Amino acid sequence: MSLIHAVLHALSVTASMTWEITWALILGFVLSAIIQALVRKSTVIRLLGNDRPRTLALATGFGAASSSCSYAAVALARSLFRKGADFTAAMAFEIASTNLVIELGVILALLMGWQFTLAEFTGGPIMIVLIAVLFRLKLRERLLREARVQADRGIAGSMEGHAAMDMSVQRPGSFASRLFSRDGYTAVAHVFVMEWAAIIRDLIIGLFAAGAIAAWVPDQFWSAFFIAGHPLAAKIWGPLIGPVVAIISFVCSIGNVPLAVVLWKGGISFGGVVAFIFADLIIAPILNIYRKYYGARMAWFLLGTFYVAMAAAGYAVELVFGSLGLIPDPAQAKIPDQGVSWDYTSWLNIVFLILAAALVVRFVRTGGVAMLRMMGGSPDSHDHMDAHVSDTH
């Protein structure tokens, strides 16, 4: 009976977390789909041809607007690089498209507090600047040439078809006329469903992992692991160990936020939480994809530079937010475990689930299912995919 009770407790935590964030996820992906439906990939590629500060700022903005799961973001960054984008700009785009997106900010605010949302959007640009500096100092031309040769081989990784598709509205006209047209409705529906298809696996894994860990791992373990009893040591240790936990957790994108809640409640430092969330781009499966995309040497280079930048961004956030008194009390953290209750969350979930259903119906009626089957396709089949998307519009 104790085993059954433990399993039910874990499932209760998972269900409560899921119910708490459903409306926010739908809202975030709808807003992201609207933006992606209006911005063509050809425009993004044309503007990312160097690593100047203005270009990197554009790459960050385009990435934040594109909103992708980690696997799709990595595949899209390689696609941009192969089509002429600067490597540093492509990496800035990749980082922003997973760590500076609307839905991530909303979920952080709901589960952990607005301070974490502000920290994420403060630390993200810091990390991108650090990456640009590290690349300028350490990335040798020979290694970059090797990476380009490997990238041009077009070895499949994950979410290649999704990264290759340009589902934006192709018709001329103002943003408003394109958005409120039938083509705009179709494009938003297609992007919305494809983004959900891309992140659903990691989200489910993250929610179940967080539920199980919250229910089964005692707080005393996390307190000792994160040196919570020694405040200074915990602040030093947190940003160093946060990315390591992410690497071995195999959970990326928005899926690692529920686990971040558990770690924060368990005693990891504020900066450690931020570094953990940033590290969705160096989890073990993605490191293997880097090896396929750019070669083993570049994969190690990305691991080292990303890790340094993520840890440094965590320290910067810890220092700034600590000095401003913006770090919340971990003792007030509470993992949702009360199940479904009729409050504003329930009503918001109903409204946004109806909206999601309308977009799914539009997706199915306009050839979306065939597109969905191509999500894992070859990176070199994008011409066919783009033609298919244009026909559906």
C-alpha positions as CSV (number, residue, x, y, z in Angstrom):
1,M,0.0,0.0,0.0
2,S,2.9,2.4,0.7
3,L,4.2,1.9,-2.8
4,I,0.8,2.6,-4.3
5,H,0.5,5.7,-2.1
6,A,3.9,6.9,-3.3
7,V,3.0,6.5,-6.9
8,L,-0.4,8.2,-6.5
9,H,1.4,11.1,-4.7
10,A,3.8,11.5,-7.6
11,L,1.0,11.4,-10.1
12,S,-0.9,14.0,-8.1
13,V,2.0,16.4,-8.1
14,T,2.4,15.8,-11.9
15,A,-1.3,16.4,-12.5
16,S,-1.4,19.6,-10.4
17,M,1.6,21.1,-12.1
18,T,0.1,20.3,-15.5
19,W,-3.2,21.9,-14.6
20,E,-1.4,25.0,-13.2
21,I,0.6,25.7,-16.4
22,T,-1.8,24.6,-19.2
23,W,-3.3,27.9,-20.0
24,A,0.0,29.7,-19.9
25,L,1.6,27.3,-22.3
26,I,-1.3,27.7,-24.8
27,L,-1.1,31.5,-24.5
28,G,2.7,31.5,-25.0
29,F,2.6,29.3,-28.1
30,V,-0.3,31.2,-29.6
31,L,1.6,34.5,-29.3
32,S,4.8,32.8,-30.6
33,A,2.8,31.3,-33.5
34,I,1.4,34.7,-34.5
35,I,5.0,36.1,-34.6
36,Q,6.3,33.2,-36.6
37,A,3.4,33.3,-39.0
38,L,4.5,36.9,-40.0
39,V,8.3,36.7,-40.1
40,R,9.8,34.7,-43.0
41,K,12.9,32.6,-42.4
42,S,14.5,34.1,-45.5
43,T,14.4,37.5,-43.8
44,V,16.1,36.0,-40.7
45,I,18.9,34.4,-42.7
46,R,19.6,37.6,-44.7
47,L,20.1,39.7,-41.5
48,L,22.4,37.3,-39.6
49,G,25.5,37.3,-41.8
50,N,28.1,38.5,-39.3
51,D,28.8,38.7,-35.5
52,R,28.5,42.4,-35.0
53,P,26.6,43.6,-31.9
54,R,23.6,44.8,-34.0
55,T,23.4,41.4,-35.8
56,L,23.6,39.5,-32.5
57,A,20.9,41.7,-31.1
58,L,18.7,40.9,-34.1
59,A,19.5,37.2,-33.8
60,T,18.4,37.3,-30.1
61,G,15.2,39.1,-31.0
62,F,14.4,36.7,-33.9
63,G,15.2,33.7,-31.6
64,A,13.0,35.0,-28.8
65,A,10.2,35.4,-31.3
66,S,10.6,32.0,-32.9
67,S,10.1,29.9,-29.7
68,S,11.3,26.4,-30.3
69,C,11.9,23.2,-28.3
70,S,15.6,22.7,-27.7
71,Y,16.0,20.0,-30.4
72,A,14.2,22.1,-33.1
73,A,16.2,25.2,-32.0
74,V,19.5,23.3,-32.5
75,A,18.4,22.0,-35.9
76,L,17.2,25.4,-37.0
77,A,20.5,27.0,-35.9
78,R,22.4,24.5,-38.1
79,S,20.0,25.3,-41.0
80,L,20.7,29.0,-40.6
81,F,24.5,28.4,-40.5
82,R,24.3,26.2,-43.7
83,K,22.4,28.9,-45.6
84,G,24.9,31.7,-44.8
85,A,24.2,32.9,-41.3
86,D,27.3,33.6,-39.1
87,F,28.0,30.8,-36.6
88,T,27.9,33.1,-33.6
89,A,24.7,34.7,-34.7
90,A,23.2,31.2,-35.2
91,M,24.1,30.2,-31.7
92,A,22.7,33.5,-30.3
93,F,19.4,32.7,-32.2
94,E,19.5,29.1,-30.7
95,I,20.0,30.3,-27.1
96,A,17.2,32.9,-27.4
97,S,14.7,30.6,-29.0
98,T,14.7,28.3,-26.0
99,N,15.6,30.6,-23.1
100,L,14.0,34.0,-23.9
101,V,10.6,33.0,-25.0
102,I,7.1,34.1,-23.8
103,E,5.9,30.8,-22.6
104,L,9.0,30.1,-20.5
105,G,8.6,33.5,-18.7
106,V,4.9,32.9,-18.0
107,I,5.5,29.3,-16.6
108,L,8.4,30.6,-14.4
109,A,6.2,33.3,-13.0
110,L,3.3,30.8,-12.3
111,L,5.4,28.1,-10.7
112,M,8.3,30.0,-9.1
113,G,7.6,33.7,-9.0
114,W,8.1,36.8,-11.2
115,Q,11.6,37.1,-9.9
116,F,12.7,34.0,-11.9
117,T,11.1,35.4,-15.0
118,L,13.0,38.6,-14.6
119,A,16.2,36.7,-13.9
120,E,15.7,34.6,-17.0
121,F,15.3,37.6,-19.2
122,T,18.2,39.3,-17.5
123,G,20.6,36.4,-17.6
124,G,19.8,35.3,-21.2
125,P,21.3,38.4,-22.8
126,I,24.3,38.2,-20.5
127,M,24.9,34.6,-21.6
128,I,24.7,35.6,-25.2
129,V,27.2,38.4,-24.8
130,L,29.5,36.0,-23.0
131,I,29.2,33.5,-25.7
132,A,30.0,36.1,-28.4
133,V,33.1,37.2,-26.4
134,L,34.3,33.6,-25.9
135,F,33.8,32.8,-29.5
136,R,35.7,35.9,-30.6
137,L,38.6,34.9,-28.3
138,K,38.7,31.1,-28.6
139,L,36.9,30.0,-31.8
140,R,39.7,29.4,-34.4
141,E,39.0,29.6,-38.1
142,R,40.2,26.0,-38.7
143,L,37.7,24.7,-36.2
144,L,34.9,26.8,-37.8
145,R,35.8,25.4,-41.3
146,E,35.7,21.9,-40.0
147,A,32.3,22.6,-38.5
148,R,31.0,24.0,-41.7
149,V,32.2,21.0,-43.7
150,Q,30.5,18.7,-41.2
151,A,27.3,20.8,-41.2
152,D,27.1,20.7,-45.0
153,R,27.0,16.9,-44.9
154,G,23.5,17.3,-43.7
155,I,23.5,14.4,-41.1
156,A,20.1,14.1,-39.5
157,G,19.8,14.9,-35.8
158,S,16.3,15.6,-34.4
159,M,13.3,17.7,-35.5
160,E,15.0,18.3,-38.9
161,G,11.7,18.6,-40.8
162,H,10.3,21.0,-38.3
163,A,13.4,23.2,-38.5
164,A,13.3,23.2,-42.3
165,M,9.7,24.3,-42.7
166,D,8.9,27.9,-43.3
167,M,5.2,28.2,-42.3
168,S,5.0,32.0,-42.4
169,V,2.3,33.8,-44.5
170,Q,3.7,34.3,-48.1
171,R,1.1,36.7,-49.4
172,P,1.9,40.4,-49.5
173,G,0.3,43.1,-47.4
174,S,0.5,44.6,-43.9
175,F,1.0,42.5,-40.8
176,A,-2.6,43.0,-39.8
177,S,-4.0,42.0,-43.2
178,R,-1.8,38.9,-43.3
179,L,-2.6,37.9,-39.8
180,F,-6.4,38.2,-40.1
181,S,-6.6,36.5,-43.4
182,R,-7.4,32.8,-44.0
183,D,-3.8,32.2,-44.7
184,G,-2.9,33.9,-41.4
185,Y,-5.3,31.7,-39.5
186,T,-3.8,28.6,-41.2
187,A,-0.2,29.6,-40.6
188,V,-0.9,30.3,-36.9
189,A,-2.6,27.0,-36.5
190,H,0.2,25.1,-38.2
191,V,3.0,26.8,-36.2
192,F,1.0,26.3,-32.9
193,V,0.5,22.6,-33.4
194,M,4.0,21.9,-34.7
195,E,5.5,23.7,-31.7
196,W,3.4,21.6,-29.3
197,A,4.4,18.4,-31.2
198,A,8.0,19.4,-30.8
199,I,8.0,20.0,-27.0
200,I,5.3,17.6,-25.8
201,R,7.8,14.7,-25.2
202,D,10.1,16.8,-23.0
203,L,7.3,18.5,-21.2
204,I,5.7,15.1,-20.3
205,I,9.1,13.7,-19.2
206,G,9.8,16.9,-17.2
207,L,6.5,16.9,-15.4
208,F,6.6,13.2,-14.5
209,A,10.3,13.5,-13.4
210,A,9.4,16.5,-11.3
211,G,6.4,14.7,-9.7
212,A,8.4,11.6,-8.9
213,I,11.4,13.5,-7.5
214,A,9.2,15.8,-5.4
215,A,7.3,12.9,-4.0
216,W,10.1,10.4,-3.4
217,V,13.4,12.3,-2.8
218,P,13.5,13.8,0.7
219,D,14.4,17.5,1.1
220,Q,17.3,16.6,3.3
221,F,19.1,15.0,0.3
222,W,18.8,18.2,-1.8
223,S,19.7,20.4,1.1
224,A,23.0,18.4,1.6
225,F,23.7,18.2,-2.1
226,F,23.3,21.9,-2.7
227,I,25.1,22.8,0.6
228,A,22.0,24.8,1.6
229,G,23.2,25.1,5.2
230,H,26.1,27.3,4.2
231,P,24.8,30.3,2.2
232,L,28.0,31.5,0.7
233,A,29.1,28.0,-0.4
234,A,25.7,27.3,-1.8
235,K,25.8,30.5,-3.9
236,I,29.3,29.4,-5.3
237,W,28.2,25.8,-5.8
238,G,24.8,26.4,-7.4
239,P,25.7,27.9,-10.8
240,L,28.5,25.2,-11.1
241,I,26.3,22.2,-10.4
242,G,23.1,23.4,-12.0
243,P,24.2,22.8,-15.6
244,V,25.6,19.5,-14.6
245,V,22.3,18.3,-13.2
246,A,20.7,19.5,-16.4
247,I,23.1,17.5,-18.6
248,I,22.3,14.2,-16.8
249,S,18.6,14.9,-16.5
250,F,18.0,14.6,-20.2
251,V,15.1,17.1,-19.9
252,C,15.2,20.2,-22.0
253,S,13.2,23.2,-23.1
254,I,10.1,24.1,-21.0
255,G,10.2,20.5,-19.6
256,N,13.0,21.4,-17.1
257,V,11.0,24.1,-15.4
258,P,9.0,21.7,-13.2
259,L,12.2,20.1,-12.2
260,A,13.7,23.5,-11.4
261,V,10.8,24.1,-9.0
262,V,11.9,20.9,-7.1
263,L,15.5,21.9,-7.1
264,W,14.7,25.4,-5.8
265,K,12.6,24.0,-3.0
266,G,15.4,21.6,-2.3
267,G,17.9,24.3,-1.7
268,I,19.8,25.1,-4.9
269,S,20.8,28.8,-5.1
270,F,18.9,31.4,-7.1
271,G,21.8,31.6,-9.6
272,G,21.9,27.8,-9.7
273,V,18.3,27.6,-10.8
274,V,18.9,30.1,-13.6
275,A,22.0,28.2,-14.8
276,F,20.1,24.9,-14.7
277,I,17.3,26.3,-16.9
278,F,19.8,27.8,-19.3
279,A,21.5,24.4,-19.6
280,D,18.8,22.8,-21.7
281,L,21.1,23.3,-24.7
282,I,23.9,21.1,-23.3
283,I,22.0,18.0,-22.1
284,A,23.5,14.7,-23.2
285,P,21.3,14.0,-26.2
286,I,21.9,17.5,-27.6
287,L,25.6,17.2,-27.2
288,N,25.5,14.1,-29.3
289,I,23.5,16.1,-32.0
290,Y,26.2,18.8,-31.9
291,R,28.7,16.0,-32.6
292,K,26.7,14.9,-35.7
293,Y,26.1,18.5,-36.9
294,Y,29.5,20.1,-36.4
295,G,32.0,17.3,-35.4
296,A,33.3,16.1,-32.1
297,R,35.8,19.0,-31.6
298,M,33.1,21.6,-32.1
299,A,30.8,19.7,-29.8
300,W,33.4,19.8,-27.0
301,F,34.0,23.5,-27.7
302,L,30.3,24.3,-27.5
303,L,30.0,22.3,-24.2
304,G,32.9,24.2,-22.7
305,T,31.9,27.7,-23.8
306,F,28.2,27.2,-23.1
307,Y,28.9,25.8,-19.6
308,V,31.2,28.8,-18.7
309,A,28.6,31.3,-20.0
310,M,25.7,29.6,-18.3
311,A,27.5,29.5,-14.9
312,A,28.8,33.1,-15.3
313,A,25.2,34.3,-16.1
314,G,24.0,32.4,-13.0
315,Y,26.6,34.2,-10.9
316,A,25.7,37.6,-12.4
317,V,22.0,37.1,-11.7
318,E,22.8,36.0,-8.1
319,L,24.9,39.0,-7.5
320,V,22.6,41.6,-9.1
321,F,19.3,40.2,-7.7
322,G,20.9,39.6,-4.3
323,S,22.1,43.2,-4.0
324,L,18.7,44.5,-5.0
325,G,16.9,42.2,-2.5
326,L,14.9,40.5,-5.3
327,I,15.7,36.9,-4.4
328,P,12.6,35.2,-2.9
329,D,12.7,33.0,0.2
330,P,13.0,29.4,-0.9
331,A,11.0,28.4,2.2
332,Q,7.9,29.9,0.6
333,A,8.3,27.7,-2.4
334,K,5.4,25.3,-2.8
335,I,5.1,22.4,-5.3
336,P,1.5,22.2,-6.5
337,D,0.0,18.9,-5.2
338,Q,-3.7,19.7,-4.5
339,G,-5.1,18.5,-7.8
340,V,-7.8,20.4,-9.7
341,S,-9.7,23.1,-8.0
342,W,-12.2,25.6,-9.4
343,D,-10.5,28.9,-9.4
344,Y,-9.2,31.4,-12.0
345,T,-6.7,28.8,-13.3
346,S,-9.6,26.4,-14.2
347,W,-11.5,29.0,-16.1
348,L,-8.4,30.2,-17.9
349,N,-7.6,26.6,-18.8
350,I,-11.1,26.1,-20.3
351,V,-10.9,29.3,-22.4
352,F,-7.5,28.5,-23.8
353,L,-8.3,24.8,-24.3
354,I,-11.2,25.9,-26.5
355,L,-8.8,28.2,-28.4
356,A,-6.3,25.4,-28.8
357,A,-9.0,23.0,-30.1
358,A,-10.0,25.5,-32.8
359,L,-6.4,25.8,-33.9
360,V,-6.0,22.0,-34.0
361,V,-9.2,21.6,-36.1
362,R,-7.8,24.2,-38.5
363,F,-4.5,22.4,-38.6
364,V,-6.1,19.1,-39.5
365,R,-8.4,20.5,-42.1
366,T,-5.5,22.3,-44.0
367,G,-3.1,19.5,-44.5
368,G,-1.3,19.7,-41.2
369,V,-1.2,16.0,-40.5
370,A,1.0,15.4,-43.5
371,M,3.3,18.1,-42.4
372,L,3.5,16.6,-38.9
373,R,4.8,13.3,-40.4
374,M,7.7,15.2,-41.9
375,M,9.0,16.7,-38.6
376,G,11.8,14.2,-38.4
377,G,12.7,14.4,-42.1
378,S,16.0,15.1,-43.8
379,P,17.5,18.6,-43.4
380,D,17.9,18.6,-47.2
381,S,14.2,18.0,-48.0
382,H,13.2,21.6,-47.0
383,D,12.4,22.6,-50.6
384,H,9.7,20.0,-50.8
385,M,8.4,20.9,-47.4
386,D,8.3,24.7,-48.0
387,A,6.5,24.0,-51.3
388,H,4.0,21.9,-49.4
389,V,3.4,24.5,-46.8
390,S,2.9,27.2,-49.5
391,D,0.3,25.1,-51.2
392,T,-1.6,24.6,-48.0
393,H,-1.7,28.4,-47.5
